Amino acid sequence: MTPRIQLLEQILAQDPSSKLARYGLATEYVNTGEWARAIQEFEAVLATDPSYSAAYYHGGQTLEKLGRLDEAREFYRRGIAATDDPHALGELKAALSILGS
């Protein structure tokens, strides 16, 4: 376990609703190759904030790393439906297009 993961887990122990800490934890899990745990954290972020577009994009990317392409497509589709941020929409649509919808 990295010091960053420990710190983020401490923050979440004090404030389980911290989207920023939860998203950071998901990102750290991606960085350490703990992709299944990362997906759980991305889903937890989205459970509290369904419009958190970065979680859809990076969650989809992580699902791709796991070879779970149908789930990645669904993550991207969910993100497209949930956001109206033009930049995020472009990224999500491009990722979905690359996988072939």
C-alpha positions as a printed Julia matrix, in Angstrom:
101×3 Matrix{Float64}:
   0.0    0.0     0.0
   1.39   3.36   -1.01
   1.52   6.37    1.31
  -1.0    8.14   -0.95
  -3.46   5.28   -0.66
  -3.02   5.3     3.12
  -3.63   9.04    3.27
  -6.72   8.87    1.06
  -8.12   6.0     3.11
  -7.59   8.07    6.27
  -9.43  11.01    4.71
 -12.29   8.71    3.7
 -12.45   7.23    7.18
 -13.09  10.75    8.48
 -15.32  11.83    5.59
 -16.73   8.91    3.58
 -18.63  11.33    1.33
 -15.49  13.05   -0.01
 -15.79  12.62   -3.78
 -12.35  14.1    -4.34
 -10.67  11.65   -1.95
 -12.62   8.7    -3.38
 -11.74   9.7    -6.95
  -8.11  10.13   -5.89
  -8.15   6.66   -4.34
  -9.56   5.19   -7.55
  -6.79   6.91   -9.51
  -4.13   5.58   -7.15
  -5.51   2.06   -7.55
  -5.24   2.48  -11.34
  -1.65   3.65  -10.93
  -0.75   0.62   -8.81
  -2.48  -1.84  -11.15
  -5.31  -2.61   -8.74
  -7.88  -2.11  -11.47
 -10.76  -4.07   -9.93
 -10.49  -1.99   -6.75
 -10.32   1.16   -8.87
 -13.61   0.26  -10.56
 -15.26  -0.14   -7.15
 -14.1    3.35   -6.19
 -15.18   4.91   -9.5
 -18.62   3.34   -8.97
 -18.7    4.7    -5.4
 -17.97   8.21   -6.72
 -20.78   7.89   -9.24
 -23.2    6.58   -6.61
 -22.85   9.88   -4.75
 -22.45  12.12   -7.81
 -23.8   10.68  -11.07
 -22.55  13.73  -12.99
 -18.85  13.24  -12.1
 -17.8   12.82  -15.74
 -14.12  12.05  -15.09
 -15.13   8.93  -13.17
 -17.0    7.63  -16.22
 -14.07   8.25  -18.53
 -11.36   6.84  -16.28
 -13.62   4.04  -15.1
 -14.19   3.07  -18.72
 -10.47   3.21  -19.43
  -9.84   0.94  -16.44
 -12.49  -1.53  -17.59
 -10.72  -1.62  -20.95
  -7.47  -2.54  -19.17
  -9.35  -5.41  -17.53
 -10.58  -6.56  -20.94
 -14.19  -5.87  -19.93
 -15.05  -4.01  -23.13
 -18.84  -4.29  -22.98
 -18.79  -2.82  -19.48
 -16.42  -0.07  -20.64
 -18.86   0.82  -23.43
 -21.67   0.99  -20.9
 -19.59   3.21  -18.6
 -18.98   5.61  -21.48
 -22.67   5.58  -22.44
 -23.68   6.32  -18.87
 -21.24   9.21  -18.81
 -22.54  10.62  -22.08
 -26.07  10.53  -20.7
 -25.05  12.1   -17.39
 -22.96  15.07  -18.49
 -23.44  18.18  -20.53
 -19.82  19.34  -20.26
 -18.63  19.69  -23.87
 -15.06  18.56  -23.17
 -16.17  15.51  -21.18
 -18.76  14.64  -23.84
 -16.07  14.75  -26.52
 -13.75  12.46  -24.57
 -16.49   9.99  -23.71
 -17.82   9.87  -27.27
 -14.31   9.42  -28.66
 -13.58   6.57  -26.24
 -16.84   4.88  -27.15
 -16.16   5.35  -30.85
 -12.72   3.74  -30.54
 -14.3    0.67  -28.99
 -17.05   0.65  -31.57
 -20.52   1.02  -30.19
